[in-house]
Amino acid sequence: MLGFAILLLFYLIGYVLQAVLHIPLPANVIGLLLFTLALFLKIIRLDWVEEAGIFLIRHMMLLFAPIVVGTMVFFSFIGSHAVSIVVSLFLSTFGVLLVTGWSVSKWGKNKNKETEQL
């Protein structure tokens, strides 16, 4: 129970920090970063939370069950719109690749001009 209490405490600290400071990260990510920092700084000992972590990893599939059930509820909708879903996935992926390539090429040209001026 100590391990679960520690993990929950770090989540709650992350939630409070995110709510008060309006940090643009989810509370669980903030809590995880703080938890990792506490482990590295030896504030929290690994053996305190190891058993809880192993339990959570062992039962991880139960945590994803609502997502799978939610997908199955809309299975007929997904099936009837499969073509438009697949087309939009490919177009959005291609669009992201184009915008990323364009922005990197622009940034790379500006970077090269800066080094040439030096």
Accessible surface in RSA format (square Angstrom, percent):
REM  Atomic radii and reference values for relative SASA: ProtOr
REM  Chains: A
REM  Algorithm: Lee & Richards
REM  Probe-radius: 1.40
REM  Slices: 20
REM RES _ NUM      All-atoms   Total-Side   Main-Chain    Non-polar    All polar
REM                ABS   REL    ABS   REL    ABS   REL    ABS   REL    ABS   REL
RES MET A   1   189.59  98.2 151.24 100.1  38.36  91.3 125.69 106.9  63.90  84.7
RES LEU A   2   104.42  58.2  96.01  68.7   8.41  21.1  99.93  70.2   4.49  12.1
RES GLY A   3     5.27   6.5   0.00   N/A   5.27   6.5   1.37   3.8   3.90   8.7
RES PHE A   4    71.93  36.0  69.09  42.8   2.84   7.4  69.51  42.1   2.42   6.9
RES ALA A   5    55.18  50.7  44.91  69.3  10.27  23.4  51.21  72.1   3.97  10.5
RES ILE A   6    15.43   8.8  14.50  10.8   0.92   2.2  15.39  11.1   0.04   0.1
RES LEU A   7    48.75  27.2  42.37  30.3   6.39  16.1  42.88  30.1   5.87  15.8
RES LEU A   8   105.02  58.5 100.94  72.2   4.08  10.3 104.41  73.3   0.61   1.7
RES LEU A   9    96.70  53.9  94.81  67.8   1.89   4.7  96.38  67.7   0.32   0.9
RES PHE A  10    22.61  11.3  22.61  14.0   0.00   0.0  22.61  13.7   0.00   0.0
RES TYR A  11    93.02  43.4  90.77  51.6   2.26   5.9  56.97  42.8  36.06  44.4
RES LEU A  12    85.47  47.6  85.47  61.1   0.00   0.0  85.47  60.0   0.00   0.0
RES ILE A  13    66.55  37.9  63.73  47.5   2.82   6.8  66.42  47.8   0.13   0.3
RES GLY A  14     0.00   0.0   0.00   N/A   0.00   0.0   0.00   0.0   0.00   0.0
RES TYR A  15   116.30  54.3 116.30  66.2   0.00   0.0  69.66  52.4  46.63  57.5
RES VAL A  16    84.31  55.5  82.67  74.8   1.65   4.0  84.31  73.3   0.00   0.0
RES LEU A  17    57.31  31.9  57.31  41.0   0.00   0.0  57.31  40.3   0.00   0.0
RES GLN A  18    57.45  32.1  56.67  41.4   0.78   1.9   1.05   2.2  56.40  42.8
RES ALA A  19    49.54  45.5  32.88  50.7  16.66  37.9  40.11  56.5   9.42  25.0
RES VAL A  20   100.21  65.9  80.35  72.7  19.86  47.9  86.18  74.9  14.03  38.1
RES LEU A  21   108.39  60.4  84.87  60.7  23.52  59.1  88.48  62.1  19.91  53.6
RES HIS A  22   150.22  82.1 128.43  89.3  21.79  55.7  88.58  91.3  61.64  71.7
RES ILE A  23    48.01  27.3  44.98  33.5   3.03   7.3  46.75  33.7   1.26   3.4
RES PRO A  24   132.16  96.3  95.83  87.4  36.32 132.0 110.95  91.6  21.21 131.8
RES LEU A  25    74.14  41.3  70.85  50.7   3.29   8.3  73.36  51.5   0.79   2.1
RES PRO A  26    77.43  56.4  67.13  61.2  10.29  37.4  76.87  63.5   0.56   3.5
RES ALA A  27    12.13  11.1   7.01  10.8   5.12  11.6   7.01   9.9   5.12  13.6
RES ASN A  28    89.36  61.6  82.07  79.3   7.29  17.5  24.56  59.1  64.80  62.6
RES VAL A  29    55.48  36.5  54.80  49.6   0.68   1.6  55.48  48.2   0.00   0.0
RES ILE A  30    11.49   6.5  11.40   8.5   0.08   0.2  11.48   8.3   0.01   0.0
RES GLY A  31     2.04   2.5   0.00   N/A   2.04   2.5   2.04   5.6   0.00   0.0
RES LEU A  32   111.29  62.0 106.61  76.3   4.68  11.8 109.66  77.0   1.64   4.4
RES LEU A  33   103.50  57.6  98.55  70.5   4.95  12.5  98.84  69.4   4.66  12.5
RES LEU A  34    53.17  29.6  50.70  36.3   2.47   6.2  50.85  35.7   2.32   6.3
RES PHE A  35    21.20  10.6  21.20  13.1   0.00   0.0  21.20  12.9   0.00   0.0
RES THR A  36    52.60  37.4  52.60  53.3   0.00   0.0  39.56  53.1  13.03  19.7
RES LEU A  37    95.14  53.0  93.14  66.6   2.00   5.0  94.93  66.7   0.21   0.6
RES ALA A  38     6.06   5.6   4.71   7.3   1.35   3.1   5.71   8.0   0.35   0.9
RES LEU A  39    47.58  26.5  37.46  26.8  10.12  25.4  37.72  26.5   9.86  26.5
RES PHE A  40   158.81  79.5 137.33  85.1  21.48  55.9 140.27  85.0  18.54  53.1
RES LEU A  41   109.46  61.0  86.68  62.0  22.78  57.3  90.14  63.3  19.32  52.0
RES LYS A  42   171.43  83.6 149.66  91.8  21.77  51.8 101.41  91.3  70.02  74.6
RES ILE A  43   110.91  63.1  93.48  69.6  17.43  42.0  99.33  71.5  11.58  31.4
RES ILE A  44    20.17  11.5  17.96  13.4   2.21   5.3  17.96  12.9   2.21   6.0
RES ARG A  45   132.37  55.6 128.10  65.3   4.27  10.2  48.11  65.8  84.26  51.1
RES LEU A  46   108.98  60.7 103.03  73.7   5.95  15.0 103.03  72.4   5.95  16.0
RES ASP A  47    84.66  59.3  64.02  63.7  20.64  48.8  36.23  85.3  48.43  48.3
RES TRP A  48    92.17  37.0  80.75  39.1  11.42  26.8  72.01  38.4  20.16  32.7
RES VAL A  49     7.47   4.9   5.87   5.3   1.61   3.9   5.87   5.1   1.61   4.4
RES GLU A  50    83.23  47.8  77.99  59.0   5.24  12.5  19.62  37.9  63.61  51.9
RES GLU A  51   144.38  82.9 140.22 106.1   4.17   9.9  55.90 108.1  88.49  72.2
RES ALA A  52     6.87   6.3   3.00   4.6   3.87   8.8   4.90   6.9   1.97   5.2
RES GLY A  53    22.54  27.8   0.00   N/A  22.54  27.8  22.52  61.8   0.02   0.0
RES ILE A  54    82.49  46.9  80.19  59.7   2.30   5.5  81.24  58.5   1.25   3.4
RES PHE A  55    91.42  45.7  91.09  56.4   0.32   0.8  91.22  55.3   0.20   0.6
RES LEU A  56    65.58  36.5  64.26  46.0   1.32   3.3  64.79  45.5   0.80   2.1
RES ILE A  57   120.55  68.6 111.44  83.0   9.11  21.9 111.53  80.3   9.02  24.5
RES ARG A  58   163.49  68.6 130.42  66.5  33.07  78.7  59.51  81.3 103.97  63.0
RES HIS A  59    65.01  35.5  61.77  42.9   3.24   8.3  37.78  38.9  27.23  31.7
RES MET A  60    85.73  44.4  85.44  56.5   0.29   0.7  56.00  47.6  29.74  39.4
RES MET A  61   134.58  69.7 129.01  85.4   5.57  13.3 104.80  89.1  29.78  39.5
RES LEU A  62   123.26  68.6 111.93  80.1  11.33  28.5 112.53  79.0  10.73  28.9
RES LEU A  63   114.69  63.9  94.26  67.4  20.44  51.4  97.75  68.7  16.94  45.6
RES PHE A  64    95.51  47.8  95.51  59.2   0.00   0.0  95.51  57.9   0.00   0.0
RES ALA A  65    40.72  37.4  37.88  58.5   2.83   6.4  40.72  57.3   0.00   0.0
RES PRO A  66    93.80  68.4  78.26  71.3  15.55  56.5  85.44  70.5   8.37  52.0
RES ILE A  67   112.15  63.8 104.35  77.7   7.80  18.8 110.88  79.8   1.28   3.5
RES VAL A  68    72.54  47.7  70.30  63.6   2.24   5.4  72.54  63.0   0.00   0.0
RES VAL A  69    89.69  59.0  89.26  80.8   0.43   1.0  89.69  77.9   0.00   0.0
RES GLY A  70    29.01  35.8   0.00   N/A  29.01  35.8  28.23  77.5   0.78   1.8
RES THR A  71    63.18  44.9  57.09  57.9   6.09  14.5  43.25  58.1  19.93  30.1
RES MET A  72   114.68  59.4 100.96  66.8  13.73  32.7  82.19  69.9  32.49  43.0
RES VAL A  73   103.34  68.0  76.20  69.0  27.15  65.4  83.64  72.7  19.70  53.4
RES PHE A  74   122.31  61.2 121.17  75.1   1.14   3.0 122.31  74.2   0.00   0.0
RES PHE A  75   122.89  61.5 122.41  75.8   0.48   1.2 122.41  74.2   0.48   1.4
RES SER A  76    93.31  78.8  77.07 102.9  16.24  37.4  57.59 122.6  35.72  50.0
RES PHE A  77   116.10  58.1 111.59  69.1   4.52  11.8 116.03  70.3   0.07   0.2
RES ILE A  78    62.81  35.7  62.81  46.8   0.00   0.0  62.81  45.2   0.00   0.0
RES GLY A  79    49.06  60.5   0.00   N/A  49.06  60.5  30.76  84.4  18.30  41.0
RES SER A  80    87.32  73.8  44.94  60.0  42.37  97.6  51.50 109.7  35.82  50.2
RES HIS A  81    77.96  42.6  74.84  52.0   3.12   8.0  48.88  50.4  29.08  33.8
RES ALA A  82    42.08  38.7  39.58  61.1   2.50   5.7  41.09  57.9   0.99   2.6
RES VAL A  83   119.26  78.5 114.47 103.6   4.79  11.5 118.10 102.6   1.16   3.2
RES SER A  84    64.68  54.7  54.40  72.6  10.29  23.7  53.12 113.1  11.56  16.2
RES ILE A  85    61.64  35.1  59.93  44.6   1.71   4.1  61.60  44.4   0.04   0.1
RES VAL A  86    72.58  47.8  72.47  65.6   0.11   0.3  72.58  63.1   0.00   0.0
RES VAL A  87    73.22  48.2  71.33  64.6   1.88   4.5  73.22  63.6   0.00   0.0
RES SER A  88    61.60  52.1  55.67  74.3   5.92  13.6  45.58  97.1  16.02  22.4
RES LEU A  89   108.41  60.4 107.83  77.1   0.58   1.5 108.33  76.1   0.08   0.2
RES PHE A  90   142.40  71.2 138.48  85.8   3.92  10.2 139.81  84.8   2.59   7.4
RES LEU A  91   117.63  65.5 110.70  79.2   6.93  17.4 110.93  77.9   6.71  18.0
RES SER A  92    61.85  52.3  50.32  67.2  11.53  26.6  49.81 106.1  12.04  16.9
RES THR A  93    76.11  54.1  71.89  72.9   4.22  10.1  52.63  70.7  23.48  35.5
RES PHE A  94   119.25  59.7 117.98  73.1   1.27   3.3 119.01  72.2   0.24   0.7
RES GLY A  95    27.17  33.5   0.00   N/A  27.17  33.5  27.15  74.5   0.02   0.0
RES VAL A  96    97.18  63.9  93.38  84.5   3.80   9.2  96.42  83.8   0.76   2.0
RES LEU A  97   116.43  64.8 108.38  77.5   8.05  20.2 108.81  76.4   7.62  20.5
RES LEU A  98   103.87  57.8  97.29  69.6   6.57  16.5  99.97  70.2   3.90  10.5
RES VAL A  99    98.96  65.1  97.66  88.4   1.30   3.1  98.96  86.0   0.00   0.0
RES THR A 100    68.92  49.0  66.31  67.2   2.61   6.2  53.81  72.3  15.11  22.8
RES GLY A 101    39.68  48.9   0.00   N/A  39.68  48.9  34.53  94.8   5.14  11.5
RES TRP A 102   156.15  62.7 148.69  72.0   7.45  17.5 138.59  73.9  17.56  28.5
RES SER A 103    47.47  40.1  43.27  57.8   4.20   9.7  32.76  69.8  14.71  20.6
RES VAL A 104    91.05  59.9  89.06  80.6   2.00   4.8  90.45  78.6   0.60   1.6
RES SER A 105    53.15  44.9  42.49  56.7  10.66  24.6  42.97  91.5  10.18  14.3
RES LYS A 106    96.19  46.9  95.75  58.7   0.45   1.1  45.54  41.0  50.65  54.0
RES TRP A 107   163.35  65.6 160.36  77.6   2.99   7.0 136.35  72.7  27.00  43.8
RES GLY A 108    23.50  29.0   0.00   N/A  23.50  29.0  23.25  63.8   0.25   0.6
RES LYS A 109   120.79  58.9 117.72  72.2   3.07   7.3  71.01  63.9  49.78  53.0
RES ASN A 110    80.71  55.7  79.10  76.4   1.61   3.9  17.19  41.4  63.52  61.4
RES LYS A 111    99.54  48.6  97.91  60.1   1.62   3.9  50.21  45.2  49.33  52.5
RES ASN A 112    89.49  61.7  89.42  86.4   0.07   0.2  14.97  36.0  74.52  72.0
RES LYS A 113   122.82  59.9 121.76  74.7   1.06   2.5  71.46  64.3  51.36  54.7
RES GLU A 114    97.45  55.9  95.04  71.9   2.41   5.7  36.27  70.2  61.18  49.9
RES THR A 115    83.22  59.2  67.62  68.5  15.60  37.2  57.79  77.6  25.43  38.4
RES GLU A 116   143.73  82.5 108.61  82.2  35.12  83.6  48.44  93.7  95.29  77.8
RES GLN A 117   154.02  86.1 116.95  85.5  37.07  88.3  44.89  95.6 109.13  82.8
RES LEU A 118   187.33 104.3 126.05  90.2  61.29 154.1 141.79  99.6  45.55 122.6
END  Absolute sums over single chains surface
CHAIN  1 A    10006.0       8915.4       1090.6       7829.1       2176.9
END  Absolute sums over all chains
TOTAL         10006.0       8915.4       1090.6       7829.1       2176.9
